[in-house]
Amino acid sequence: MTDFERALVNSFNQFFEDEEIEGIAHRKKQHRFSSQLCDVLVDSPHETFYLAIENKSVKVSSTNKLYFSQHFSQSEGGHQVERITDFVNRSGRKGYLAVELKRGRGRPRKAYMVPWEEVWRRFSNGEKGIHIDEFNGFPEVSRISGEYNFSENIVEMFT
């Protein structure tokens, strides 16, 4: 599990505990030769928190886009965007792409939640990816003392 995945799982679980809401965020154990459908799954009897989240971290100094060809995988089962779209549609979960922008030494990281429908729309329209500057138009995951925190804007983010 990457640091970003762990941080999101911990943030969701802390939110559920603090707000006394039934729910759990987790990451399925990945086996060596099998692929996982999404990085983070959130289970809850509350429809708002029945989620599938794919995480991507991008170094802003290395690229100006999150590219579908470079940052997502391709396998016998198809392109990763297609596989996740199928999973989201079949499972009934709401899908999101969580993007962490690594902005370089001395600058705090930022993370944004992109609705999966937007990822699918761009991919299926033949776009190459999502420009780094465009993430500002999506909900930002708050950071408190260097840790991601959903408590401030989670309702607006997922409804």
PyMOL CGO cylinders between C-alpha atoms (Angstrom):
from pymol import cmd
from pymol.cgo import CYLINDER

trace = [
    CYLINDER, 0.00, 0.00, 0.00, 1.38, 3.40, -0.93, 0.3, 1, 1, 1, 1, 1, 1,
    CYLINDER, 1.38, 3.40, -0.93, 1.55, 6.26, 1.56, 0.3, 1, 1, 1, 1, 1, 1,
    CYLINDER, 1.55, 6.26, 1.56, -1.24, 8.05, -0.30, 0.3, 1, 1, 1, 1, 1, 1,
    CYLINDER, -1.24, 8.05, -0.30, -3.51, 5.00, -0.20, 0.3, 1, 1, 1, 1, 1, 1,
    CYLINDER, -3.51, 5.00, -0.20, -2.79, 4.48, 3.50, 0.3, 1, 1, 1, 1, 1, 1,
    CYLINDER, -2.79, 4.48, 3.50, -3.48, 8.16, 4.20, 0.3, 1, 1, 1, 1, 1, 1,
    CYLINDER, -3.48, 8.16, 4.20, -6.86, 8.03, 2.46, 0.3, 1, 1, 1, 1, 1, 1,
    CYLINDER, -6.86, 8.03, 2.46, -7.87, 4.81, 4.22, 0.3, 1, 1, 1, 1, 1, 1,
    CYLINDER, -7.87, 4.81, 4.22, -6.87, 6.27, 7.58, 0.3, 1, 1, 1, 1, 1, 1,
    CYLINDER, -6.87, 6.27, 7.58, -8.65, 9.55, 6.87, 0.3, 1, 1, 1, 1, 1, 1,
    CYLINDER, -8.65, 9.55, 6.87, -11.91, 7.82, 5.96, 0.3, 1, 1, 1, 1, 1, 1,
    CYLINDER, -11.91, 7.82, 5.96, -11.75, 5.53, 8.99, 0.3, 1, 1, 1, 1, 1, 1,
    CYLINDER, -11.75, 5.53, 8.99, -10.99, 8.45, 11.30, 0.3, 1, 1, 1, 1, 1, 1,
    CYLINDER, -10.99, 8.45, 11.30, -13.94, 10.35, 9.85, 0.3, 1, 1, 1, 1, 1, 1,
    CYLINDER, -13.94, 10.35, 9.85, -16.28, 7.38, 10.43, 0.3, 1, 1, 1, 1, 1, 1,
    CYLINDER, -16.28, 7.38, 10.43, -15.03, 7.03, 14.01, 0.3, 1, 1, 1, 1, 1, 1,
    CYLINDER, -15.03, 7.03, 14.01, -15.22, 10.76, 14.82, 0.3, 1, 1, 1, 1, 1, 1,
    CYLINDER, -15.22, 10.76, 14.82, -18.69, 11.18, 13.32, 0.3, 1, 1, 1, 1, 1, 1,
    CYLINDER, -18.69, 11.18, 13.32, -19.94, 7.82, 14.64, 0.3, 1, 1, 1, 1, 1, 1,
    CYLINDER, -19.94, 7.82, 14.64, -20.99, 6.73, 11.15, 0.3, 1, 1, 1, 1, 1, 1,
    CYLINDER, -20.99, 6.73, 11.15, -21.08, 3.08, 10.14, 0.3, 1, 1, 1, 1, 1, 1,
    CYLINDER, -21.08, 3.08, 10.14, -18.42, 2.54, 7.54, 0.3, 1, 1, 1, 1, 1, 1,
    CYLINDER, -18.42, 2.54, 7.54, -14.97, 1.21, 6.85, 0.3, 1, 1, 1, 1, 1, 1,
    CYLINDER, -14.97, 1.21, 6.85, -12.33, 1.99, 4.27, 0.3, 1, 1, 1, 1, 1, 1,
    CYLINDER, -12.33, 1.99, 4.27, -9.88, -0.71, 3.32, 0.3, 1, 1, 1, 1, 1, 1,
    CYLINDER, -9.88, -0.71, 3.32, -7.57, -1.97, 0.67, 0.3, 1, 1, 1, 1, 1, 1,
    CYLINDER, -7.57, -1.97, 0.67, -7.83, -5.50, -0.59, 0.3, 1, 1, 1, 1, 1, 1,
    CYLINDER, -7.83, -5.50, -0.59, -4.67, -7.49, -0.22, 0.3, 1, 1, 1, 1, 1, 1,
    CYLINDER, -4.67, -7.49, -0.22, -2.94, -7.63, -3.58, 0.3, 1, 1, 1, 1, 1, 1,
    CYLINDER, -2.94, -7.63, -3.58, -1.48, -10.95, -4.62, 0.3, 1, 1, 1, 1, 1, 1,
    CYLINDER, -1.48, -10.95, -4.62, 1.64, -11.10, -6.71, 0.3, 1, 1, 1, 1, 1, 1,
    CYLINDER, 1.64, -11.10, -6.71, 0.11, -12.23, -10.00, 0.3, 1, 1, 1, 1, 1, 1,
    CYLINDER, 0.11, -12.23, -10.00, -3.39, -10.84, -9.74, 0.3, 1, 1, 1, 1, 1, 1,
    CYLINDER, -3.39, -10.84, -9.74, -4.60, -7.36, -10.36, 0.3, 1, 1, 1, 1, 1, 1,
    CYLINDER, -4.60, -7.36, -10.36, -6.88, -5.44, -8.05, 0.3, 1, 1, 1, 1, 1, 1,
    CYLINDER, -6.88, -5.44, -8.05, -9.93, -3.59, -9.25, 0.3, 1, 1, 1, 1, 1, 1,
    CYLINDER, -9.93, -3.59, -9.25, -9.40, -0.37, -7.26, 0.3, 1, 1, 1, 1, 1, 1,
    CYLINDER, -9.40, -0.37, -7.26, -6.92, 0.87, -4.71, 0.3, 1, 1, 1, 1, 1, 1,
    CYLINDER, -6.92, 0.87, -4.71, -9.35, 1.80, -1.92, 0.3, 1, 1, 1, 1, 1, 1,
    CYLINDER, -9.35, 1.80, -1.92, -12.82, 0.46, -1.22, 0.3, 1, 1, 1, 1, 1, 1,
    CYLINDER, -12.82, 0.46, -1.22, -15.18, 2.19, 1.19, 0.3, 1, 1, 1, 1, 1, 1,
    CYLINDER, -15.18, 2.19, 1.19, -18.09, 0.15, 2.54, 0.3, 1, 1, 1, 1, 1, 1,
    CYLINDER, -18.09, 0.15, 2.54, -21.00, 1.64, 4.42, 0.3, 1, 1, 1, 1, 1, 1,
    CYLINDER, -21.00, 1.64, 4.42, -24.74, 1.14, 4.72, 0.3, 1, 1, 1, 1, 1, 1,
    CYLINDER, -24.74, 1.14, 4.72, -24.92, 4.84, 3.82, 0.3, 1, 1, 1, 1, 1, 1,
    CYLINDER, -24.92, 4.84, 3.82, -25.11, 5.14, 0.04, 0.3, 1, 1, 1, 1, 1, 1,
    CYLINDER, -25.11, 5.14, 0.04, -22.93, 8.26, 0.12, 0.3, 1, 1, 1, 1, 1, 1,
    CYLINDER, -22.93, 8.26, 0.12, -20.00, 6.23, 1.40, 0.3, 1, 1, 1, 1, 1, 1,
    CYLINDER, -20.00, 6.23, 1.40, -20.20, 3.16, -0.83, 0.3, 1, 1, 1, 1, 1, 1,
    CYLINDER, -20.20, 3.16, -0.83, -17.14, 4.01, -2.92, 0.3, 1, 1, 1, 1, 1, 1,
    CYLINDER, -17.14, 4.01, -2.92, -14.39, 2.69, -5.17, 0.3, 1, 1, 1, 1, 1, 1,
    CYLINDER, -14.39, 2.69, -5.17, -11.32, 4.91, -5.36, 0.3, 1, 1, 1, 1, 1, 1,
    CYLINDER, -11.32, 4.91, -5.36, -8.36, 4.65, -7.69, 0.3, 1, 1, 1, 1, 1, 1,
    CYLINDER, -8.36, 4.65, -7.69, -5.30, 6.53, -6.46, 0.3, 1, 1, 1, 1, 1, 1,
    CYLINDER, -5.30, 6.53, -6.46, -2.63, 8.17, -8.57, 0.3, 1, 1, 1, 1, 1, 1,
    CYLINDER, -2.63, 8.17, -8.57, 0.33, 10.26, -7.45, 0.3, 1, 1, 1, 1, 1, 1,
    CYLINDER, 0.33, 10.26, -7.45, 1.95, 12.63, -9.90, 0.3, 1, 1, 1, 1, 1, 1,
    CYLINDER, 1.95, 12.63, -9.90, 5.16, 14.63, -9.64, 0.3, 1, 1, 1, 1, 1, 1,
    CYLINDER, 5.16, 14.63, -9.64, 4.23, 18.06, -10.96, 0.3, 1, 1, 1, 1, 1, 1,
    CYLINDER, 4.23, 18.06, -10.96, 7.85, 18.73, -11.96, 0.3, 1, 1, 1, 1, 1, 1,
    CYLINDER, 7.85, 18.73, -11.96, 7.89, 15.63, -14.22, 0.3, 1, 1, 1, 1, 1, 1,
    CYLINDER, 7.89, 15.63, -14.22, 4.65, 16.02, -16.17, 0.3, 1, 1, 1, 1, 1, 1,
    CYLINDER, 4.65, 16.02, -16.17, 1.91, 18.47, -16.97, 0.3, 1, 1, 1, 1, 1, 1,
    CYLINDER, 1.91, 18.47, -16.97, -0.82, 15.80, -17.32, 0.3, 1, 1, 1, 1, 1, 1,
    CYLINDER, -0.82, 15.80, -17.32, -2.10, 12.63, -15.77, 0.3, 1, 1, 1, 1, 1, 1,
    CYLINDER, -2.10, 12.63, -15.77, -1.90, 10.52, -18.93, 0.3, 1, 1, 1, 1, 1, 1,
    CYLINDER, -1.90, 10.52, -18.93, -4.20, 7.57, -19.59, 0.3, 1, 1, 1, 1, 1, 1,
    CYLINDER, -4.20, 7.57, -19.59, -1.39, 5.79, -21.44, 0.3, 1, 1, 1, 1, 1, 1,
    CYLINDER, -1.39, 5.79, -21.44, 1.38, 6.41, -18.90, 0.3, 1, 1, 1, 1, 1, 1,
    CYLINDER, 1.38, 6.41, -18.90, -0.28, 6.47, -15.48, 0.3, 1, 1, 1, 1, 1, 1,
    CYLINDER, -0.28, 6.47, -15.48, -2.87, 3.71, -16.03, 0.3, 1, 1, 1, 1, 1, 1,
    CYLINDER, -2.87, 3.71, -16.03, -2.17, 0.09, -16.89, 0.3, 1, 1, 1, 1, 1, 1,
    CYLINDER, -2.17, 0.09, -16.89, -3.11, -2.01, -19.88, 0.3, 1, 1, 1, 1, 1, 1,
    CYLINDER, -3.11, -2.01, -19.88, -3.59, -5.77, -19.56, 0.3, 1, 1, 1, 1, 1, 1,
    CYLINDER, -3.59, -5.77, -19.56, -5.36, -8.70, -21.22, 0.3, 1, 1, 1, 1, 1, 1,
    CYLINDER, -5.36, -8.70, -21.22, -8.53, -7.54, -19.46, 0.3, 1, 1, 1, 1, 1, 1,
    CYLINDER, -8.53, -7.54, -19.46, -8.34, -4.16, -21.19, 0.3, 1, 1, 1, 1, 1, 1,
    CYLINDER, -8.34, -4.16, -21.19, -7.30, -0.68, -20.18, 0.3, 1, 1, 1, 1, 1, 1,
    CYLINDER, -7.30, -0.68, -20.18, -7.40, 0.10, -16.46, 0.3, 1, 1, 1, 1, 1, 1,
    CYLINDER, -7.40, 0.10, -16.46, -9.98, 2.86, -17.00, 0.3, 1, 1, 1, 1, 1, 1,
    CYLINDER, -9.98, 2.86, -17.00, -12.26, 0.35, -18.75, 0.3, 1, 1, 1, 1, 1, 1,
    CYLINDER, -12.26, 0.35, -18.75, -11.80, -2.28, -16.02, 0.3, 1, 1, 1, 1, 1, 1,
    CYLINDER, -11.80, -2.28, -16.02, -12.55, 0.19, -13.21, 0.3, 1, 1, 1, 1, 1, 1,
    CYLINDER, -12.55, 0.19, -13.21, -15.57, 1.57, -15.08, 0.3, 1, 1, 1, 1, 1, 1,
    CYLINDER, -15.57, 1.57, -15.08, -16.93, -1.96, -15.42, 0.3, 1, 1, 1, 1, 1, 1,
    CYLINDER, -16.93, -1.96, -15.42, -16.34, -2.63, -11.71, 0.3, 1, 1, 1, 1, 1, 1,
    CYLINDER, -16.34, -2.63, -11.71, -18.02, 0.62, -10.64, 0.3, 1, 1, 1, 1, 1, 1,
    CYLINDER, -18.02, 0.62, -10.64, -21.02, -0.06, -12.89, 0.3, 1, 1, 1, 1, 1, 1,
    CYLINDER, -21.02, -0.06, -12.89, -21.43, -3.68, -11.80, 0.3, 1, 1, 1, 1, 1, 1,
    CYLINDER, -21.43, -3.68, -11.80, -20.85, -3.09, -8.07, 0.3, 1, 1, 1, 1, 1, 1,
    CYLINDER, -20.85, -3.09, -8.07, -23.11, -0.06, -7.69, 0.3, 1, 1, 1, 1, 1, 1,
    CYLINDER, -23.11, -0.06, -7.69, -20.32, 1.91, -6.03, 0.3, 1, 1, 1, 1, 1, 1,
    CYLINDER, -20.32, 1.91, -6.03, -19.61, 5.53, -6.77, 0.3, 1, 1, 1, 1, 1, 1,
    CYLINDER, -19.61, 5.53, -6.77, -16.20, 5.74, -8.37, 0.3, 1, 1, 1, 1, 1, 1,
    CYLINDER, -16.20, 5.74, -8.37, -13.54, 8.38, -7.83, 0.3, 1, 1, 1, 1, 1, 1,
    CYLINDER, -13.54, 8.38, -7.83, -10.02, 9.07, -8.97, 0.3, 1, 1, 1, 1, 1, 1,
    CYLINDER, -10.02, 9.07, -8.97, -7.96, 10.44, -6.09, 0.3, 1, 1, 1, 1, 1, 1,
    CYLINDER, -7.96, 10.44, -6.09, -5.01, 12.38, -7.48, 0.3, 1, 1, 1, 1, 1, 1,
    CYLINDER, -5.01, 12.38, -7.48, -2.13, 13.46, -5.29, 0.3, 1, 1, 1, 1, 1, 1,
    CYLINDER, -2.13, 13.46, -5.29, 0.05, 16.20, -6.73, 0.3, 1, 1, 1, 1, 1, 1,
    CYLINDER, 0.05, 16.20, -6.73, 3.60, 16.04, -5.45, 0.3, 1, 1, 1, 1, 1, 1,
    CYLINDER, 3.60, 16.04, -5.45, 4.71, 19.64, -5.83, 0.3, 1, 1, 1, 1, 1, 1,
    CYLINDER, 4.71, 19.64, -5.83, 8.36, 19.41, -4.85, 0.3, 1, 1, 1, 1, 1, 1,
    CYLINDER, 8.36, 19.41, -4.85, 10.53, 20.05, -1.86, 0.3, 1, 1, 1, 1, 1, 1,
    CYLINDER, 10.53, 20.05, -1.86, 9.13, 22.61, 0.58, 0.3, 1, 1, 1, 1, 1, 1,
    CYLINDER, 9.13, 22.61, 0.58, 5.68, 22.67, -1.04, 0.3, 1, 1, 1, 1, 1, 1,
    CYLINDER, 5.68, 22.67, -1.04, 2.84, 20.68, 0.49, 0.3, 1, 1, 1, 1, 1, 1,
    CYLINDER, 2.84, 20.68, 0.49, 1.18, 17.94, -1.50, 0.3, 1, 1, 1, 1, 1, 1,
    CYLINDER, 1.18, 17.94, -1.50, -2.38, 18.45, -2.67, 0.3, 1, 1, 1, 1, 1, 1,
    CYLINDER, -2.38, 18.45, -2.67, -5.02, 15.85, -3.42, 0.3, 1, 1, 1, 1, 1, 1,
    CYLINDER, -5.02, 15.85, -3.42, -8.22, 16.08, -5.42, 0.3, 1, 1, 1, 1, 1, 1,
    CYLINDER, -8.22, 16.08, -5.42, -11.22, 13.78, -5.88, 0.3, 1, 1, 1, 1, 1, 1,
    CYLINDER, -11.22, 13.78, -5.88, -12.34, 13.43, -9.49, 0.3, 1, 1, 1, 1, 1, 1,
    CYLINDER, -12.34, 13.43, -9.49, -15.68, 11.69, -10.10, 0.3, 1, 1, 1, 1, 1, 1,
    CYLINDER, -15.68, 11.69, -10.10, -15.06, 8.55, -12.13, 0.3, 1, 1, 1, 1, 1, 1,
    CYLINDER, -15.06, 8.55, -12.13, -17.71, 9.60, -14.67, 0.3, 1, 1, 1, 1, 1, 1,
    CYLINDER, -17.71, 9.60, -14.67, -15.39, 12.48, -15.63, 0.3, 1, 1, 1, 1, 1, 1,
    CYLINDER, -15.39, 12.48, -15.63, -12.43, 10.12, -16.05, 0.3, 1, 1, 1, 1, 1, 1,
    CYLINDER, -12.43, 10.12, -16.05, -14.53, 7.81, -18.21, 0.3, 1, 1, 1, 1, 1, 1,
    CYLINDER, -14.53, 7.81, -18.21, -15.93, 10.69, -20.29, 0.3, 1, 1, 1, 1, 1, 1,
    CYLINDER, -15.93, 10.69, -20.29, -12.46, 11.97, -21.12, 0.3, 1, 1, 1, 1, 1, 1,
    CYLINDER, -12.46, 11.97, -21.12, -11.04, 8.52, -21.81, 0.3, 1, 1, 1, 1, 1, 1,
    CYLINDER, -11.04, 8.52, -21.81, -13.95, 7.43, -24.02, 0.3, 1, 1, 1, 1, 1, 1,
    CYLINDER, -13.95, 7.43, -24.02, -13.78, 10.73, -25.95, 0.3, 1, 1, 1, 1, 1, 1,
    CYLINDER, -13.78, 10.73, -25.95, -10.19, 9.94, -26.87, 0.3, 1, 1, 1, 1, 1, 1,
    CYLINDER, -10.19, 9.94, -26.87, -8.55, 12.57, -24.67, 0.3, 1, 1, 1, 1, 1, 1,
    CYLINDER, -8.55, 12.57, -24.67, -4.95, 11.82, -23.70, 0.3, 1, 1, 1, 1, 1, 1,
    CYLINDER, -4.95, 11.82, -23.70, -5.42, 12.61, -20.01, 0.3, 1, 1, 1, 1, 1, 1,
    CYLINDER, -5.42, 12.61, -20.01, -6.23, 15.36, -17.52, 0.3, 1, 1, 1, 1, 1, 1,
    CYLINDER, -6.23, 15.36, -17.52, -4.03, 18.47, -17.33, 0.3, 1, 1, 1, 1, 1, 1,
    CYLINDER, -4.03, 18.47, -17.33, -2.56, 19.16, -13.89, 0.3, 1, 1, 1, 1, 1, 1,
    CYLINDER, -2.56, 19.16, -13.89, -4.14, 22.63, -13.78, 0.3, 1, 1, 1, 1, 1, 1,
    CYLINDER, -4.14, 22.63, -13.78, -7.61, 21.13, -14.26, 0.3, 1, 1, 1, 1, 1, 1,
    CYLINDER, -7.61, 21.13, -14.26, -7.54, 19.35, -10.91, 0.3, 1, 1, 1, 1, 1, 1,
    CYLINDER, -7.54, 19.35, -10.91, -8.17, 22.70, -9.20, 0.3, 1, 1, 1, 1, 1, 1,
    CYLINDER, -8.17, 22.70, -9.20, -11.74, 22.45, -10.54, 0.3, 1, 1, 1, 1, 1, 1,
    CYLINDER, -11.74, 22.45, -10.54, -12.44, 19.32, -8.47, 0.3, 1, 1, 1, 1, 1, 1,
    CYLINDER, -12.44, 19.32, -8.47, -12.93, 18.98, -4.69, 0.3, 1, 1, 1, 1, 1, 1,
    CYLINDER, -12.93, 18.98, -4.69, -9.66, 19.19, -2.79, 0.3, 1, 1, 1, 1, 1, 1,
    CYLINDER, -9.66, 19.19, -2.79, -8.97, 16.85, 0.10, 0.3, 1, 1, 1, 1, 1, 1,
    CYLINDER, -8.97, 16.85, 0.10, -8.13, 19.00, 3.12, 0.3, 1, 1, 1, 1, 1, 1,
    CYLINDER, -8.13, 19.00, 3.12, -4.83, 18.64, 4.92, 0.3, 1, 1, 1, 1, 1, 1,
    CYLINDER, -4.83, 18.64, 4.92, -4.42, 19.30, 8.62, 0.3, 1, 1, 1, 1, 1, 1,
    CYLINDER, -4.42, 19.30, 8.62, -0.92, 19.12, 10.09, 0.3, 1, 1, 1, 1, 1, 1,
    CYLINDER, -0.92, 19.12, 10.09, 0.31, 17.37, 6.96, 0.3, 1, 1, 1, 1, 1, 1,
    CYLINDER, 0.31, 17.37, 6.96, -2.37, 14.65, 7.06, 0.3, 1, 1, 1, 1, 1, 1,
    CYLINDER, -2.37, 14.65, 7.06, -5.30, 14.29, 4.69, 0.3, 1, 1, 1, 1, 1, 1,
    CYLINDER, -5.30, 14.29, 4.69, -8.60, 14.95, 6.43, 0.3, 1, 1, 1, 1, 1, 1,
    CYLINDER, -8.60, 14.95, 6.43, -12.10, 14.42, 5.08, 0.3, 1, 1, 1, 1, 1, 1,
    CYLINDER, -12.10, 14.42, 5.08, -13.98, 15.94, 8.01, 0.3, 1, 1, 1, 1, 1, 1,
    CYLINDER, -13.98, 15.94, 8.01, -14.19, 19.47, 6.56, 0.3, 1, 1, 1, 1, 1, 1,
    CYLINDER, -14.19, 19.47, 6.56, -15.72, 18.82, 3.14, 0.3, 1, 1, 1, 1, 1, 1,
    CYLINDER, -15.72, 18.82, 3.14, -16.62, 15.16, 2.84, 0.3, 1, 1, 1, 1, 1, 1,
    CYLINDER, -16.62, 15.16, 2.84, -20.33, 15.69, 2.37, 0.3, 1, 1, 1, 1, 1, 1,
    CYLINDER, -20.33, 15.69, 2.37, -19.84, 18.15, -0.50, 0.3, 1, 1, 1, 1, 1, 1,
    CYLINDER, -19.84, 18.15, -0.50, -17.20, 15.88, -2.00, 0.3, 1, 1, 1, 1, 1, 1,
    CYLINDER, -17.20, 15.88, -2.00, -19.27, 12.71, -2.26, 0.3, 1, 1, 1, 1, 1, 1,
    CYLINDER, -19.27, 12.71, -2.26, -22.86, 13.91, -2.73, 0.3, 1, 1, 1, 1, 1, 1,
]
cmd.load_cgo(trace, "trace")
